[in-house]
Amino acid sequence: DLVMGPDGTIPAHYHHGEEFLYVIGGSAVVVLPGQPEVRLQPGQGIRIPPGTVHTGRAGPEGVRAVSTWVVPQGKPLRVPVP
């Protein structure tokens, strides 16, 4: 259960496995390298492939989303990227 206030941000990072993000309230923007921003409204989701550096931010009204990760055993959930 991911809850962020208005315009909250998530810094650049990646996961060793897939991430699935599904917005249930508010809105969010996901930024993947070399691609246009993905704007998500309630009922929309995105799959982020393993090893893909990405950032995110909540919309002006904040966001509530379900985020699920499939991470290989023994690997960290999130790896920060400077």
Chimera marker file (.cmm) of the C-alpha trace (Angstrom):
<marker_set name="trace">
<marker id="1" x="0.000" y="0.000" z="0.000" r="1" g="1" b="0" radius="0.5"/>
<marker id="2" x="1.778" y="3.116" z="-1.258" r="1" g="1" b="0" radius="0.5"/>
<marker id="3" x="0.422" y="6.442" z="-0.021" r="1" g="1" b="0" radius="0.5"/>
<marker id="4" x="2.108" y="9.724" z="-0.925" r="1" g="1" b="0" radius="0.5"/>
<marker id="5" x="1.077" y="13.313" z="-0.351" r="1" g="1" b="0" radius="0.5"/>
<marker id="6" x="0.703" y="15.895" z="-3.097" r="1" g="1" b="0" radius="0.5"/>
<marker id="7" x="3.713" y="16.066" z="-5.417" r="1" g="1" b="0" radius="0.5"/>
<marker id="8" x="5.690" y="13.611" z="-3.235" r="1" g="1" b="0" radius="0.5"/>
<marker id="9" x="8.697" y="12.097" z="-4.985" r="1" g="1" b="0" radius="0.5"/>
<marker id="10" x="10.566" y="8.795" z="-5.062" r="1" g="1" b="0" radius="0.5"/>
<marker id="11" x="14.266" y="9.158" z="-5.969" r="1" g="1" b="0" radius="0.5"/>
<marker id="12" x="15.982" y="7.221" z="-8.754" r="1" g="1" b="0" radius="0.5"/>
<marker id="13" x="16.368" y="3.516" z="-8.021" r="1" g="1" b="0" radius="0.5"/>
<marker id="14" x="15.971" y="0.049" z="-9.520" r="1" g="1" b="0" radius="0.5"/>
<marker id="15" x="14.891" y="-3.418" z="-8.408" r="1" g="1" b="0" radius="0.5"/>
<marker id="16" x="16.508" y="-6.786" z="-9.125" r="1" g="1" b="0" radius="0.5"/>
<marker id="17" x="13.053" y="-8.107" z="-10.037" r="1" g="1" b="0" radius="0.5"/>
<marker id="18" x="9.871" y="-6.760" z="-11.602" r="1" g="1" b="0" radius="0.5"/>
<marker id="19" x="7.709" y="-4.065" z="-10.059" r="1" g="1" b="0" radius="0.5"/>
<marker id="20" x="3.981" y="-3.744" z="-10.660" r="1" g="1" b="0" radius="0.5"/>
<marker id="21" x="2.276" y="-0.466" z="-9.715" r="1" g="1" b="0" radius="0.5"/>
<marker id="22" x="-1.522" y="-0.028" z="-9.796" r="1" g="1" b="0" radius="0.5"/>
<marker id="23" x="-3.100" y="3.324" z="-8.894" r="1" g="1" b="0" radius="0.5"/>
<marker id="24" x="-6.307" y="3.215" z="-6.840" r="1" g="1" b="0" radius="0.5"/>
<marker id="25" x="-6.635" y="6.915" z="-5.972" r="1" g="1" b="0" radius="0.5"/>
<marker id="26" x="-5.140" y="10.251" z="-6.975" r="1" g="1" b="0" radius="0.5"/>
<marker id="27" x="-2.527" y="10.089" z="-9.719" r="1" g="1" b="0" radius="0.5"/>
<marker id="28" x="1.153" y="9.353" z="-10.279" r="1" g="1" b="0" radius="0.5"/>
<marker id="29" x="3.909" y="9.902" z="-12.800" r="1" g="1" b="0" radius="0.5"/>
<marker id="30" x="6.558" y="7.262" z="-13.480" r="1" g="1" b="0" radius="0.5"/>
<marker id="31" x="9.729" y="8.230" z="-15.335" r="1" g="1" b="0" radius="0.5"/>
<marker id="32" x="11.701" y="5.526" z="-17.160" r="1" g="1" b="0" radius="0.5"/>
<marker id="33" x="14.954" y="6.301" z="-19.008" r="1" g="1" b="0" radius="0.5"/>
<marker id="34" x="14.581" y="7.277" z="-22.642" r="1" g="1" b="0" radius="0.5"/>
<marker id="35" x="10.770" y="7.155" z="-22.525" r="1" g="1" b="0" radius="0.5"/>
<marker id="36" x="8.045" y="9.772" z="-22.139" r="1" g="1" b="0" radius="0.5"/>
<marker id="37" x="6.631" y="10.177" z="-18.636" r="1" g="1" b="0" radius="0.5"/>
<marker id="38" x="3.867" y="7.701" z="-17.826" r="1" g="1" b="0" radius="0.5"/>
<marker id="39" x="0.901" y="9.394" z="-16.127" r="1" g="1" b="0" radius="0.5"/>
<marker id="40" x="-1.320" y="7.007" z="-14.207" r="1" g="1" b="0" radius="0.5"/>
<marker id="41" x="-4.895" y="7.584" z="-13.051" r="1" g="1" b="0" radius="0.5"/>
<marker id="42" x="-7.051" y="5.316" z="-10.855" r="1" g="1" b="0" radius="0.5"/>
<marker id="43" x="-7.467" y="1.925" z="-12.518" r="1" g="1" b="0" radius="0.5"/>
<marker id="44" x="-4.211" y="2.194" z="-14.467" r="1" g="1" b="0" radius="0.5"/>
<marker id="45" x="-0.957" y="0.414" z="-13.812" r="1" g="1" b="0" radius="0.5"/>
<marker id="46" x="2.527" y="-0.213" z="-15.104" r="1" g="1" b="0" radius="0.5"/>
<marker id="47" x="5.067" y="-3.045" z="-15.107" r="1" g="1" b="0" radius="0.5"/>
<marker id="48" x="8.658" y="-1.966" z="-14.573" r="1" g="1" b="0" radius="0.5"/>
<marker id="49" x="11.199" y="-4.540" z="-15.803" r="1" g="1" b="0" radius="0.5"/>
<marker id="50" x="14.048" y="-5.746" z="-13.550" r="1" g="1" b="0" radius="0.5"/>
<marker id="51" x="17.104" y="-3.479" z="-13.494" r="1" g="1" b="0" radius="0.5"/>
<marker id="52" x="15.265" y="-0.472" z="-14.937" r="1" g="1" b="0" radius="0.5"/>
<marker id="53" x="16.256" y="2.774" z="-13.225" r="1" g="1" b="0" radius="0.5"/>
<marker id="54" x="13.132" y="4.822" z="-12.562" r="1" g="1" b="0" radius="0.5"/>
<marker id="55" x="11.703" y="7.648" z="-10.503" r="1" g="1" b="0" radius="0.5"/>
<marker id="56" x="8.185" y="8.535" z="-9.526" r="1" g="1" b="0" radius="0.5"/>
<marker id="57" x="6.071" y="11.308" z="-8.135" r="1" g="1" b="0" radius="0.5"/>
<marker id="58" x="2.560" y="11.746" z="-6.863" r="1" g="1" b="0" radius="0.5"/>
<marker id="59" x="0.135" y="14.008" z="-8.631" r="1" g="1" b="0" radius="0.5"/>
<marker id="60" x="-1.104" y="17.317" z="-7.185" r="1" g="1" b="0" radius="0.5"/>
<marker id="61" x="-3.719" y="15.466" z="-5.112" r="1" g="1" b="0" radius="0.5"/>
<marker id="62" x="-1.337" y="12.754" z="-3.924" r="1" g="1" b="0" radius="0.5"/>
<marker id="63" x="-1.572" y="9.061" z="-4.789" r="1" g="1" b="0" radius="0.5"/>
<marker id="64" x="-2.664" y="5.775" z="-3.290" r="1" g="1" b="0" radius="0.5"/>
<marker id="65" x="-1.410" y="2.717" z="-5.129" r="1" g="1" b="0" radius="0.5"/>
<marker id="66" x="-0.652" y="-0.938" z="-4.728" r="1" g="1" b="0" radius="0.5"/>
<marker id="67" x="2.977" y="-1.701" z="-5.475" r="1" g="1" b="0" radius="0.5"/>
<marker id="68" x="4.200" y="-5.276" z="-5.797" r="1" g="1" b="0" radius="0.5"/>
<marker id="69" x="7.742" y="-6.491" z="-6.328" r="1" g="1" b="0" radius="0.5"/>
<marker id="70" x="9.069" y="-9.861" z="-7.433" r="1" g="1" b="0" radius="0.5"/>
<marker id="71" x="12.605" y="-9.832" z="-6.044" r="1" g="1" b="0" radius="0.5"/>
<marker id="72" x="15.045" y="-12.757" z="-6.102" r="1" g="1" b="0" radius="0.5"/>
<marker id="73" x="15.744" y="-14.195" z="-2.670" r="1" g="1" b="0" radius="0.5"/>
<marker id="74" x="18.637" y="-12.484" z="-0.911" r="1" g="1" b="0" radius="0.5"/>
<marker id="75" x="18.521" y="-9.335" z="-3.066" r="1" g="1" b="0" radius="0.5"/>
<marker id="76" x="17.510" y="-5.933" z="-1.626" r="1" g="1" b="0" radius="0.5"/>
<marker id="77" x="14.047" y="-4.601" z="-2.405" r="1" g="1" b="0" radius="0.5"/>
<marker id="78" x="15.331" y="-1.290" z="-3.767" r="1" g="1" b="0" radius="0.5"/>
<marker id="79" x="18.766" y="-0.171" z="-4.959" r="1" g="1" b="0" radius="0.5"/>
<marker id="80" x="19.284" y="3.627" z="-4.878" r="1" g="1" b="0" radius="0.5"/>
<marker id="81" x="20.939" y="5.306" z="-7.862" r="1" g="1" b="0" radius="0.5"/>
<marker id="82" x="22.881" y="8.557" z="-7.325" r="1" g="1" b="0" radius="0.5"/>
<link id1="1" id2="2" r="1" g="1" b="0" radius="0.2"/>
<link id1="2" id2="3" r="1" g="1" b="0" radius="0.2"/>
<link id1="3" id2="4" r="1" g="1" b="0" radius="0.2"/>
<link id1="4" id2="5" r="1" g="1" b="0" radius="0.2"/>
<link id1="5" id2="6" r="1" g="1" b="0" radius="0.2"/>
<link id1="6" id2="7" r="1" g="1" b="0" radius="0.2"/>
<link id1="7" id2="8" r="1" g="1" b="0" radius="0.2"/>
<link id1="8" id2="9" r="1" g="1" b="0" radius="0.2"/>
<link id1="9" id2="10" r="1" g="1" b="0" radius="0.2"/>
<link id1="10" id2="11" r="1" g="1" b="0" radius="0.2"/>
<link id1="11" id2="12" r="1" g="1" b="0" radius="0.2"/>
<link id1="12" id2="13" r="1" g="1" b="0" radius="0.2"/>
<link id1="13" id2="14" r="1" g="1" b="0" radius="0.2"/>
<link id1="14" id2="15" r="1" g="1" b="0" radius="0.2"/>
<link id1="15" id2="16" r="1" g="1" b="0" radius="0.2"/>
<link id1="16" id2="17" r="1" g="1" b="0" radius="0.2"/>
<link id1="17" id2="18" r="1" g="1" b="0" radius="0.2"/>
<link id1="18" id2="19" r="1" g="1" b="0" radius="0.2"/>
<link id1="19" id2="20" r="1" g="1" b="0" radius="0.2"/>
<link id1="20" id2="21" r="1" g="1" b="0" radius="0.2"/>
<link id1="21" id2="22" r="1" g="1" b="0" radius="0.2"/>
<link id1="22" id2="23" r="1" g="1" b="0" radius="0.2"/>
<link id1="23" id2="24" r="1" g="1" b="0" radius="0.2"/>
<link id1="24" id2="25" r="1" g="1" b="0" radius="0.2"/>
<link id1="25" id2="26" r="1" g="1" b="0" radius="0.2"/>
<link id1="26" id2="27" r="1" g="1" b="0" radius="0.2"/>
<link id1="27" id2="28" r="1" g="1" b="0" radius="0.2"/>
<link id1="28" id2="29" r="1" g="1" b="0" radius="0.2"/>
<link id1="29" id2="30" r="1" g="1" b="0" radius="0.2"/>
<link id1="30" id2="31" r="1" g="1" b="0" radius="0.2"/>
<link id1="31" id2="32" r="1" g="1" b="0" radius="0.2"/>
<link id1="32" id2="33" r="1" g="1" b="0" radius="0.2"/>
<link id1="33" id2="34" r="1" g="1" b="0" radius="0.2"/>
<link id1="34" id2="35" r="1" g="1" b="0" radius="0.2"/>
<link id1="35" id2="36" r="1" g="1" b="0" radius="0.2"/>
<link id1="36" id2="37" r="1" g="1" b="0" radius="0.2"/>
<link id1="37" id2="38" r="1" g="1" b="0" radius="0.2"/>
<link id1="38" id2="39" r="1" g="1" b="0" radius="0.2"/>
<link id1="39" id2="40" r="1" g="1" b="0" radius="0.2"/>
<link id1="40" id2="41" r="1" g="1" b="0" radius="0.2"/>
<link id1="41" id2="42" r="1" g="1" b="0" radius="0.2"/>
<link id1="42" id2="43" r="1" g="1" b="0" radius="0.2"/>
<link id1="43" id2="44" r="1" g="1" b="0" radius="0.2"/>
<link id1="44" id2="45" r="1" g="1" b="0" radius="0.2"/>
<link id1="45" id2="46" r="1" g="1" b="0" radius="0.2"/>
<link id1="46" id2="47" r="1" g="1" b="0" radius="0.2"/>
<link id1="47" id2="48" r="1" g="1" b="0" radius="0.2"/>
<link id1="48" id2="49" r="1" g="1" b="0" radius="0.2"/>
<link id1="49" id2="50" r="1" g="1" b="0" radius="0.2"/>
<link id1="50" id2="51" r="1" g="1" b="0" radius="0.2"/>
<link id1="51" id2="52" r="1" g="1" b="0" radius="0.2"/>
<link id1="52" id2="53" r="1" g="1" b="0" radius="0.2"/>
<link id1="53" id2="54" r="1" g="1" b="0" radius="0.2"/>
<link id1="54" id2="55" r="1" g="1" b="0" radius="0.2"/>
<link id1="55" id2="56" r="1" g="1" b="0" radius="0.2"/>
<link id1="56" id2="57" r="1" g="1" b="0" radius="0.2"/>
<link id1="57" id2="58" r="1" g="1" b="0" radius="0.2"/>
<link id1="58" id2="59" r="1" g="1" b="0" radius="0.2"/>
<link id1="59" id2="60" r="1" g="1" b="0" radius="0.2"/>
<link id1="60" id2="61" r="1" g="1" b="0" radius="0.2"/>
<link id1="61" id2="62" r="1" g="1" b="0" radius="0.2"/>
<link id1="62" id2="63" r="1" g="1" b="0" radius="0.2"/>
<link id1="63" id2="64" r="1" g="1" b="0" radius="0.2"/>
<link id1="64" id2="65" r="1" g="1" b="0" radius="0.2"/>
<link id1="65" id2="66" r="1" g="1" b="0" radius="0.2"/>
<link id1="66" id2="67" r="1" g="1" b="0" radius="0.2"/>
<link id1="67" id2="68" r="1" g="1" b="0" radius="0.2"/>
<link id1="68" id2="69" r="1" g="1" b="0" radius="0.2"/>
<link id1="69" id2="70" r="1" g="1" b="0" radius="0.2"/>
<link id1="70" id2="71" r="1" g="1" b="0" radius="0.2"/>
<link id1="71" id2="72" r="1" g="1" b="0" radius="0.2"/>
<link id1="72" id2="73" r="1" g="1" b="0" radius="0.2"/>
<link id1="73" id2="74" r="1" g="1" b="0" radius="0.2"/>
<link id1="74" id2="75" r="1" g="1" b="0" radius="0.2"/>
<link id1="75" id2="76" r="1" g="1" b="0" radius="0.2"/>
<link id1="76" id2="77" r="1" g="1" b="0" radius="0.2"/>
<link id1="77" id2="78" r="1" g="1" b="0" radius="0.2"/>
<link id1="78" id2="79" r="1" g="1" b="0" radius="0.2"/>
<link id1="79" id2="80" r="1" g="1" b="0" radius="0.2"/>
<link id1="80" id2="81" r="1" g="1" b="0" radius="0.2"/>
<link id1="81" id2="82" r="1" g="1" b="0" radius="0.2"/>
</marker_set>
